[in-house]
Amino acid sequence: MPHNMTRRGLTMAALAATGAAALPRTGQAQAIEQLQLFVPAAPGGGWDQTARTVEAVLRANNQIKTAQVTNVPGAGGVVGLPQFLNQWRGRQNALMVGGMVMVGAIIANKAPVKLTSTQPVARLTGEFEVLVVPPDSPFKTAGDFVNALKADPAKVPVAGGSAGGTDHIMLGMIGKAVGVSANRLSYVAFAGGGPAQAALLGGHVAAGISGWGEFSEQVKAGKLRALAISADARQPGIDIPTLKEQGIDVELFNWRGVFAPPGVNAAGRDAMVALMETMTKSAAWQEECKKRDWTSIPIFGDAYAKYVENETTRIEAILKDLGLAS
């Protein structure tokens, strides 16, 4: 999907794909006894938030009885993915949370495992990135940040998620847009949103990049100051200018979804697809997305598998262009 697609375009595309990818609603007559959620990242980050929200909504909807969340952090999901592919193989009641970050990390880390080895179940949400600074930062606008970057990138360390992930890609895209080469940028990778926030609040970095959902509460509380979001246009209820309107031609969209392990039979996968279809249509899920500033963009099953394939190709090209992959 082109990174310049509008939120409306994404929603329309998602609706169209949802209709095309509708699968039988198997396995929904009774609540699943226990759903096992695998999160290949540290607690507190975007994937962990997604897993905990999925668990809460499924419980509220009486779609599951209990759930267990397993966190295996490291390298943008590359540490956890082999465990999910091997040790979780064939588990009919298991889902892994992942997304664009993992696609990039697999490429950047030259990992021997592939996300396409899983069984993609559903893309759930997307969000735009936000560029933030501590409240006392001399940077008042994205222009100020860019000017400092041009003057000496080494003096502008930027905190974000794992190397090769969405946050890293966004910094690379900003650098490219303003004429600062990727190999001169100072990017400080963290395993989750919590440590990145601590580095920002402790003054150890000049700025931070993450999904809006991870930094929104700190921004609203005045603990961090937002300079720009990576959307195509101003977002409802978010009084932050876009990078584009500040003269920086960058637009980026982060997505998250769930995957079944390999070895699950077709009926098992279809049951998980149906579980997610029902969840994403529920009022409880829509309310959580609204509360967390997530855009609900569900696609399911085969359509999602094709999307993951296309994203892998697109992100590999971006990373190579930015010098983040060979």
Summary of the structure (lengths in Angstrom):
residues: 326
radius of gyration: 19.1
end to end distance: 22.2
largest distance: 61.8
contacts: 1179
relative contact order: 0.21
helix: 45%
strand: 21%
